[in-house]
């Protein structure tokens, strides 16, 4: 019996059904929206609550820069590192309490290095305290329509009350671009230089993905690897949100895939069912998934961190698989393949760019700036010598620590100092490292490895191997938490 060939309309109907069918291949939330209109191009689990981790710092930057725009402070305003800021878990700059720096430099350090101490410096400078700033963050979220978001700290270190969703992060990213266009630069700085140390942006799309121009990464054990990203092509800007990816590389690949499809499918928009705007996505009333076992369990070969870029290429090389559901089917069938796979593209070195110089103290230019950089470099020298035989390891990944480095290390310990914030359910203990002041860490780090260095008489040869406790935190002596 001869069967009639299916019509184009029938084929399109099947494709549309595949797109409309919700799928949950894994614990992951994905969202793509147009920056200008807020139109949703893809939404998978986008309204499920999630732990934000360091993407929290987008709101910290937004609140701070709104205060600058409103004239309540300036980018040149000097802020002081408090003991509370200095005690935050890595990733951080590691400045001693009393160190001063400008709002401008603190923002750059926070957004590129994901420095948790700088987030607290900004919070205290704008809101007077962590709690005061958190109240401003929550009020801002409410005004923006981020109905699934609550904050208890400015850096995203583990806490039960620190919750958001892909939907709300899409709303926040749009608000940042809309309300603060003159300060957009802060969300796509390729790298910073402090003294001699250069730190590249943890967002691996910057300098690699064509048109990438934002925003921020994040990771704690409970959240998995998060990324809010944006890119612009031919005057059209898209925002992609990835929550719960399995590695730093995978979140970048996921975001690149989402952006690719968003740009390539523009001409086929009439074929897809309308998902409305990001503001109109209906929130899900649920508890955030806790991915601690998957992300930081004993099966991992190495500690997880926000700068994780381990080898996930084999499982992430294809843009038509990896659990993206019906939209992947639609994309693979109707769009031309990209000339370079995201995994291959992200494996390439970032485009050459001059790191942005950051420094302590007031705003400086010219010869004064050069002198400030030299002074900061000198402050770092004792710390580098103090590493001794371990300096090679420290130099290998000096900026790989994230807020969850300490979180992963503290997972097996009991939290006796939660700083009045519930933290156990979300993860480990952001305050485990906070409870140990910066001055305590050196004694614990090298308890008896060099007994001869303990005596002042050995100072000419071994002072660098046994630094004073008060001097150790100067330049992030323990960046890996």
NORFEN-V699151 format. One record per residue. N is the residue number from 1. RES is the residue in three letters. PHI is phi in whole degrees, -180 to 180 (none if undefined). BURIAL is b if it has 24 or more other ideal C-beta (glycine too) atoms within 12 Angstrom, else e. D_LAST is the distance of its C-alpha to the last C-alpha in Angstrom with 1 decimal. Layout:
N_RES_PHI_BURIAL_D_LAST + N_RES_PHI_BURIAL_D_LAST
This chain:
1_UNK_none_e_70.5 + 2_UNK_-84_e_69.1 + 3_UNK_-98_e_66.1 + 4_UNK_-66_e_65.6 + 5_UNK_-70_e_62.7 + 6_UNK_-65_e_60.0 + 7_UNK_-78_e_60.2 + 8_UNK_-62_e_57.4 + 9_UNK_-62_e_57.3 + 10_UNK_-66_e_56.7 + 11_UNK_-61_e_53.9 + 12_UNK_-65_e_52.2 + 13_UNK_-64_e_52.6 + 14_UNK_-64_e_50.8 + 15_UNK_-62_b_48.0 + 16_UNK_-65_b_47.7 + 17_UNK_-64_e_47.7 + 18_UNK_-63_b_44.8 + 19_UNK_-67_b_42.9 + 20_UNK_-76_e_43.8 + 21_UNK_-79_e_42.8 + 22_UNK_-70_e_39.4 + 23_UNK_-135_e_37.2 + 24_UNK_-127_e_33.8 + 25_UNK_-70_e_32.9 + 26_UNK_-161_b_29.2 + 27_UNK_-76_b_26.9 + 28_UNK_-158_b_26.6 + 29_UNK_-117_b_27.9 + 30_UNK_-132_b_29.5 + 31_UNK_-153_b_31.4 + 32_UNK_-133_b_33.3 + 33_UNK_-136_b_35.3 + 34_UNK_-79_b_37.4 + 35_UNK_-63_b_35.9 + 36_UNK_-72_e_39.4 + 37_UNK_-93_e_41.1 + 38_UNK_79_b_38.4 + 39_UNK_-64_b_40.2 + 40_UNK_-86_b_38.3 + 41_UNK_-98_b_38.6 + 42_UNK_-156_b_36.5 + 43_UNK_-149_b_34.9 + 44_UNK_-122_b_33.4 + 45_UNK_57_b_31.9 + 46_UNK_-72_b_31.4 + 47_UNK_-113_b_32.2 + 48_UNK_-82_b_30.2 + 49_UNK_-57_b_27.6 + 50_UNK_-147_b_24.0 + 51_UNK_-77_b_20.5 + 52_UNK_-78_b_19.8 + 53_UNK_56_b_16.0 + 54_UNK_-76_b_15.5 + 55_UNK_-67_b_19.1 + 56_UNK_-51_b_19.6 + 57_UNK_-67_b_19.2 + 58_UNK_-64_b_22.5 + 59_UNK_-68_b_24.2 + 60_UNK_-59_b_22.3 + 61_UNK_-67_b_23.7 + 62_UNK_-61_b_27.0 + 63_UNK_-63_b_27.5 + 64_UNK_-64_b_26.6 + 65_UNK_-72_b_28.9 + 66_UNK_-65_b_31.6 + 67_UNK_-64_b_31.6 + 68_UNK_-65_b_32.0 + 69_UNK_-63_e_34.7 + 70_UNK_-82_e_36.5 + 71_UNK_85_e_36.5 + 72_UNK_-80_e_34.4 + 73_UNK_-162_b_32.2 + 74_UNK_-125_e_31.9 + 75_UNK_-66_b_29.4 + 76_UNK_-91_e_30.1 + 77_UNK_-60_b_29.5 + 78_UNK_-83_b_27.2 + 79_UNK_-118_b_24.4 + 80_UNK_-115_b_22.6 + 81_UNK_-74_b_19.0 + 82_UNK_-89_b_19.3 + 83_UNK_-58_e_17.4 + 84_UNK_-64_b_16.6 + 85_UNK_-64_b_15.1 + 86_UNK_-65_b_13.2 + 87_UNK_-88_b_11.6 + 88_UNK_-66_b_10.2 + 89_UNK_-70_b_6.8 + 90_UNK_-64_b_5.2 + 91_UNK_-76_b_7.0 + 92_UNK_-158_b_9.1 + 93_UNK_-78_b_11.6 + 94_UNK_82_b_10.8 + 95_UNK_-71_b_14.6 + 96_UNK_-73_b_16.3 + 97_UNK_-54_b_18.4 + 98_UNK_98_e_21.7 + 99_UNK_-64_b_20.8 + 100_UNK_-113_b_23.0 + 101_UNK_-157_b_23.0 + 102_UNK_-83_b_25.1 + 103_UNK_-56_b_24.8 + 104_UNK_-58_b_25.3 + 105_UNK_-68_b_22.3 + 106_UNK_-63_b_20.0 + 107_UNK_-64_b_21.2 + 108_UNK_-63_b_20.7 + 109_UNK_-65_b_17.1 + 110_UNK_-68_b_16.4 + 111_UNK_-79_b_18.5 + 112_UNK_-92_b_17.4 + 113_UNK_-86_b_13.7 + 114_UNK_60_b_13.3 + 115_UNK_-73_b_12.0 + 116_UNK_-69_b_11.7 + 117_UNK_-69_b_12.9 + 118_UNK_-70_b_15.8 + 119_UNK_-63_b_16.8 + 120_UNK_-72_b_17.3 + 121_UNK_-57_b_19.1 + 122_UNK_-67_b_21.4 + 123_UNK_-61_b_21.9 + 124_UNK_-69_b_23.0 + 125_UNK_-71_b_25.1 + 126_UNK_-94_b_27.0 + 127_UNK_-107_b_27.1 + 128_UNK_88_e_26.8 + 129_UNK_-163_e_24.0 + 130_UNK_-62_b_21.6 + 131_UNK_-65_e_24.5 + 132_UNK_-65_e_27.0 + 133_UNK_-70_b_25.2 + 134_UNK_-60_b_24.6 + 135_UNK_-63_e_28.3 + 136_UNK_-66_b_29.1 + 137_UNK_-59_b_26.8 + 138_UNK_-67_b_28.7 + 139_UNK_-65_e_32.0 + 140_UNK_-65_b_31.4 + 141_UNK_-59_b_30.5 + 142_UNK_-63_e_33.7 + 143_UNK_-66_e_35.7 + 144_UNK_-81_b_34.4 + 145_UNK_88_b_35.4 + 146_UNK_-84_b_31.9 + 147_UNK_-75_b_33.3 + 148_UNK_-106_b_30.5 + 149_UNK_-112_b_27.7 + 150_UNK_-145_b_26.3 + 151_UNK_-127_b_23.4 + 152_UNK_-127_b_21.8 + 153_UNK_-151_b_19.0 + 154_UNK_-92_b_18.8 + 155_UNK_-120_b_15.5 + 156_UNK_89_b_15.7 + 157_UNK_-60_b_13.0 + 158_UNK_-54_b_14.6 + 159_UNK_-165_b_18.0 + 160_UNK_-58_b_21.4 + 161_UNK_-80_b_23.2 + 162_UNK_-95_b_21.3 + 163_UNK_-137_b_23.6 + 164_UNK_-152_b_25.4 + 165_UNK_-154_b_27.2 + 166_UNK_-60_b_28.0 + 167_UNK_-55_b_31.2 + 168_UNK_-67_b_29.7 + 169_UNK_-69_b_27.3 + 170_UNK_-64_b_30.3 + 171_UNK_-63_b_32.1 + 172_UNK_-65_b_29.4 + 173_UNK_-62_b_29.1 + 174_UNK_-62_b_32.9 + 175_UNK_-64_b_33.0 + 176_UNK_-61_b_30.6 + 177_UNK_-67_b_32.9 + 178_UNK_-75_e_36.0 + 179_UNK_-91_b_35.3 + 180_UNK_-131_b_33.2 + 181_UNK_-61_e_34.6 + 182_UNK_-72_e_34.5 + 183_UNK_-114_b_30.7 + 184_UNK_-61_b_30.0 + 185_UNK_-52_e_28.6 + 186_UNK_-64_b_25.2 + 187_UNK_-95_b_24.6 + 188_UNK_-142_b_25.2 + 189_UNK_-73_b_24.0 + 190_UNK_-66_b_23.4 + 191_UNK_-164_b_21.0 + 192_UNK_-123_b_20.2 + 193_UNK_-123_b_20.4 + 194_UNK_-117_b_18.9 + 195_UNK_63_b_20.6 + 196_UNK_-100_e_20.6 + 197_UNK_-90_b_17.4 + 198_UNK_-108_e_18.4 + 199_UNK_-119_b_16.2 + 200_UNK_-81_b_18.2 + 201_UNK_-63_b_18.5 + 202_UNK_-66_b_16.5 + 203_UNK_-77_b_20.0 + 204_UNK_-72_b_21.6 + 205_UNK_-74_b_25.0 + 206_UNK_-64_b_25.1 + 207_UNK_84_b_27.2 + 208_UNK_-125_b_28.0 + 209_UNK_-86_b_29.8 + 210_UNK_-58_e_33.1 + 211_UNK_85_b_33.2 + 212_UNK_-62_b_29.6 + 213_UNK_-148_b_29.0 + 214_UNK_162_b_26.1 + 215_UNK_-129_b_23.9 + 216_UNK_-159_b_20.3 + 217_UNK_-100_b_17.8 + 218_UNK_-166_b_15.7 + 219_UNK_-158_b_13.9 + 220_UNK_-137_b_13.0 + 221_UNK_-59_b_14.3 + 222_UNK_-70_b_17.5 + 223_UNK_-92_b_18.4 + 224_UNK_78_b_17.9 + 225_UNK_-92_b_17.7 + 226_UNK_-111_b_19.6 + 227_UNK_-156_b_21.4 + 228_UNK_-107_b_24.1 + 229_UNK_-130_b_26.0 + 230_UNK_-142_b_29.4 + 231_UNK_-154_b_31.9 + 232_UNK_-127_b_35.4 + 233_UNK_-139_e_38.4 + 234_UNK_51_e_42.0 + 235_UNK_79_e_41.3 + 236_UNK_-110_b_39.8 + 237_UNK_-112_b_36.2 + 238_UNK_-118_b_34.4 + 239_UNK_-120_b_31.2 + 240_UNK_-118_b_29.4 + 241_UNK_-123_b_26.9 + 242_UNK_-126_b_25.0 + 243_UNK_-125_b_23.2 + 244_UNK_88_b_21.9 + 245_UNK_-67_b_21.9 + 246_UNK_-87_b_20.7 + 247_UNK_-161_b_18.5 + 248_UNK_-64_b_17.7 + 249_UNK_-68_b_20.8 + 250_UNK_-64_b_22.9 + 251_UNK_-65_b_22.3 + 252_UNK_-69_b_23.5 + 253_UNK_-63_b_26.4 + 254_UNK_-56_b_27.4 + 255_UNK_-63_b_27.5 + 256_UNK_-62_b_29.5 + 257_UNK_-62_b_31.9 + 258_UNK_-62_b_32.4 + 259_UNK_-67_b_33.1 + 260_UNK_-54_b_35.4 + 261_UNK_-67_b_37.5 + 262_UNK_-61_b_37.6 + 263_UNK_-72_b_39.0 + 264_UNK_-72_b_41.3 + 265_UNK_-90_b_42.8 + 266_UNK_-58_e_43.9 + 267_UNK_-76_e_47.5 + 268_UNK_-109_e_47.5 + 269_UNK_-60_e_46.4 + 270_UNK_-67_e_49.9 + 271_UNK_-83_b_49.3 + 272_UNK_-96_b_46.3 + 273_UNK_-66_e_46.6 + 274_UNK_-72_e_45.5 + 275_UNK_-102_b_42.2 + 276_UNK_75_e_42.9 + 277_UNK_-104_e_40.3 + 278_UNK_-61_b_36.7 + 279_UNK_-65_b_37.8 + 280_UNK_-93_e_40.3 + 281_UNK_-64_b_38.0 + 282_UNK_-84_e_38.5 + 283_UNK_-63_b_35.4 + 284_UNK_-101_e_34.8 + 285_UNK_-87_e_34.6 + 286_UNK_-157_e_31.9 + 287_UNK_-88_e_28.6 + 288_UNK_-63_b_25.5 + 289_UNK_-66_b_24.8 + 290_UNK_-109_b_21.8 + 291_UNK_-98_b_20.4 + 292_UNK_-53_b_17.8 + 293_UNK_-62_e_19.7 + 294_UNK_-69_b_20.4 + 295_UNK_-87_b_16.9 + 296_UNK_-130_b_14.7 + 297_UNK_-73_e_17.6 + 298_UNK_-66_e_18.2 + 299_UNK_-73_e_20.1 + 300_UNK_-72_e_17.2 + 301_UNK_-79_e_17.1 + 302_UNK_-147_e_13.5 + 303_UNK_-61_b_10.3 + 304_UNK_-80_b_11.1 + 305_UNK_-154_b_9.7 + 306_UNK_-66_b_11.9 + 307_UNK_-93_b_12.9 + 308_UNK_-62_b_14.1 + 309_UNK_-136_b_17.6 + 310_UNK_-73_b_18.6 + 311_UNK_-75_e_22.3 + 312_UNK_-118_b_23.9 + 313_UNK_-63_e_26.9 + 314_UNK_-61_e_29.3 + 315_UNK_-94_e_29.0 + 316_UNK_-129_b_28.8 + 317_UNK_-73_b_31.3 + 318_UNK_-90_e_34.2 + 319_UNK_-88_b_34.6 + 320_UNK_-113_b_37.1 + 321_UNK_-131_e_35.2 + 322_UNK_67_b_31.8 + 323_UNK_71_b_32.9 + 324_UNK_-91_b_33.9 + 325_UNK_70_b_37.2 + 326_UNK_-63_b_40.5 + 327_UNK_-65_b_39.4 + 328_UNK_-64_b_38.3 + 329_UNK_-60_b_41.9 + 330_UNK_-63_b_43.4 + 331_UNK_-66_b_41.4 + 332_UNK_-68_b_42.1 + 333_UNK_-86_e_45.7 + 334_UNK_-123_b_46.6 + 335_UNK_-116_b_44.3 + 336_UNK_-69_e_44.3 + 337_UNK_-67_e_41.4 + 338_UNK_-69_b_38.9 + 339_UNK_-64_e_39.5 + 340_UNK_-131_e_35.8 + 341_UNK_-67_b_33.7 + 342_UNK_-54_b_30.4 + 343_UNK_-61_b_28.5 + 344_UNK_-68_e_30.4 + 345_UNK_-63_b_30.0 + 346_UNK_-75_b_26.2 + 347_UNK_-78_e_26.0 + 348_UNK_-79_e_27.7 + 349_UNK_-64_e_26.0 + 350_UNK_-65_b_25.8 + 351_UNK_-57_e_29.0 + 352_UNK_-61_e_29.0 + 353_UNK_-156_e_28.3 + 354_UNK_-83_e_27.7 + 355_UNK_-59_b_24.2 + 356_UNK_-79_b_24.6 + 357_UNK_-76_b_24.1 + 358_UNK_-122_b_22.0 + 359_UNK_-161_b_22.2 + 360_UNK_-94_b_22.2 + 361_UNK_88_b_25.5 + 362_UNK_-69_e_28.5 + 363_UNK_-59_e_29.8 + 364_UNK_-137_b_31.1 + 365_UNK_-140_e_33.2 + 366_UNK_58_e_35.0 + 367_UNK_-63_e_34.8 + 368_UNK_-65_e_32.8 + 369_UNK_-67_e_30.0 + 370_UNK_-60_e_30.2 + 371_UNK_-65_e_30.0 + 372_UNK_-65_b_27.0 + 373_UNK_-64_b_25.1 + 374_UNK_-64_e_26.2 + 375_UNK_-65_e_25.1 + 376_UNK_-65_b_21.6 + 377_UNK_-64_b_21.6 + 378_UNK_-62_e_22.8 + 379_UNK_-64_b_20.1 + 380_UNK_-80_b_17.5 + 381_UNK_-59_b_19.7 + 382_UNK_-59_b_18.9 + 383_UNK_-66_b_15.2 + 384_UNK_-64_b_16.1 + 385_UNK_-67_b_18.6 + 386_UNK_-65_b_16.4 + 387_UNK_-67_b_14.5 + 388_UNK_54_b_17.8 + 389_UNK_-70_e_18.2 + 390_UNK_-91_e_14.6 + 391_UNK_-62_e_15.1 + 392_UNK_-63_e_16.5 + 393_UNK_-68_e_13.4 + 394_UNK_-64_b_11.2 + 395_UNK_-74_e_14.2 + 396_UNK_-65_e_14.6 + 397_UNK_-138_b_12.0 + 398_UNK_-66_b_10.8 + 399_UNK_-121_b_10.4 + 400_UNK_-83_b_9.6 + 401_UNK_-75_b_6.3 + 402_UNK_-128_b_7.9 + 403_UNK_-56_b_8.3 + 404_UNK_-90_b_8.6 + 405_UNK_-60_b_5.4 + 406_UNK_-66_b_5.1 + 407_UNK_-60_b_8.8 + 408_UNK_-67_b_9.4 + 409_UNK_-69_b_8.1 + 410_UNK_-91_b_10.2 + 411_UNK_-63_b_13.1 + 412_UNK_-96_e_15.2 + 413_UNK_-103_e_15.1 + 414_UNK_-87_e_17.6 + 415_UNK_-88_b_16.6 + 416_UNK_-104_e_18.7 + 417_UNK_-141_e_17.8 + 418_UNK_-83_b_17.9 + 419_UNK_54_b_19.0 + 420_UNK_64_e_22.2 + 421_UNK_-119_b_20.7 + 422_UNK_-68_e_21.1 + 423_UNK_-129_b_18.0 + 424_UNK_-65_b_18.6 + 425_UNK_-66_b_20.8 + 426_UNK_-70_b_18.6 + 427_UNK_-179_b_15.6 + 428_UNK_-84_b_13.4 + 429_UNK_-129_b_12.4 + 430_UNK_-64_b_11.1 + 431_UNK_-96_b_12.3 + 432_UNK_-64_b_10.8 + 433_UNK_-76_b_8.1 + 434_UNK_-67_b_11.0 + 435_UNK_-69_b_13.3 + 436_UNK_-87_b_11.7 + 437_UNK_-69_b_12.8 + 438_UNK_-59_b_11.5 + 439_UNK_-77_b_14.3 + 440_UNK_-79_e_13.4 + 441_UNK_-61_b_10.2 + 442_UNK_-59_b_12.2 + 443_UNK_-62_e_14.7 + 444_UNK_-78_e_12.6 + 445_UNK_-72_b_10.9 + 446_UNK_-133_b_14.4 + 447_UNK_-66_e_16.9 + 448_UNK_-148_e_19.9 + 449_UNK_-66_e_19.3 + 450_UNK_-135_e_21.7 + 451_UNK_-60_e_24.2 + 452_UNK_-66_e_26.5 + 453_UNK_-76_b_24.1 + 454_UNK_-74_e_24.2 + 455_UNK_-94_e_27.7 + 456_UNK_-57_e_28.6 + 457_UNK_-62_e_31.3 + 458_UNK_-87_e_29.0 + 459_UNK_-55_e_27.5 + 460_UNK_-56_e_29.3 + 461_UNK_-101_e_27.6 + 462_UNK_-123_e_24.4 + 463_UNK_-59_e_23.3 + 464_UNK_-70_b_20.7 + 465_UNK_-82_b_19.4 + 466_UNK_-135_b_19.1 + 467_UNK_-68_b_18.2 + 468_UNK_-64_e_19.2 + 469_UNK_-60_e_16.7 + 470_UNK_-74_e_17.9 + 471_UNK_-94_b_17.4 + 472_UNK_-58_b_13.9 + 473_UNK_-75_b_12.1 + 474_UNK_-54_b_14.8 + 475_UNK_-136_b_13.3 + 476_UNK_60_b_9.5 + 477_UNK_-63_b_9.4 + 478_UNK_-122_b_5.7 + 479_UNK_-66_b_5.5 + 480_UNK_-92_b_3.8 + 481_UNK_72_b_0.0
